[in-house]
């Protein structure tokens, strides 16, 4: 059983409400803990929000905005502050933040797993279920984060190179599909993988979205997915009740 939300983006009120909602349950936040989308950012509030989440007992995942503040700096500056702003907080807590997590038969990542990424996974990993997939993604994340990006400009030292770190063209990158921090099904004219039951955020809609991906090749395989990210308000998914709940306006 778990309470799952995503894309807090420095909203201290949302972070407090999320952690207080059925506080005795496991809480999981799917990344993008900082960099406000909808209001003039307050550095103090965002730092307090990040500290609150890092001090909590919740499971935290890396989002593309969070990774931008690591020393490795996998991609260019994304948000409202300099690349050094939250670096100390993230560096101190990096061992407690995951790339993927499995709970109640769901795979949790920041942006989701695309069909093209699943084709890069070993067959035995996919056959092992979401726990095995999450373990593989976490292992590959640590490995790929150590690889220097060969496409950065002379003099830069950006790391994080491989399929998990792909940025698709629709998101300003040059890759054919987005990795687990950048996948955008609508922008890529794709769908989440039909092989994995998954929950993610990253690409906001007017409301949370639930759907079922099917194998377009006609095998009959399908898998449900949930995108919790929204443009307005904050939502969570309660795995016990199988319900989406708006917890702030």
Secondary structure, 3 states (H helix, E strand, C coil): CEEEECCCCCCHHHHHHHHHCCCCCEEEECCCCCCCCCCCCCHHHHHHHHHHHHHCCCEEECCHHHHCCCCCCCCCCCCCCCCCCCHHHHHHHHHHEECCEEECCEEECCCCCEHHHHCCCCHHHHHCCHHHHHHHHHHHHHHHHCCECCCCCCCCCCECCCHHHCCEHHHCCCECCCCCCCCCCCCCCCCECCCCCEEECCCCECCCEEEEEECCCCCCCEEEEEECCECCCEEEEECCCCEEEEEEC
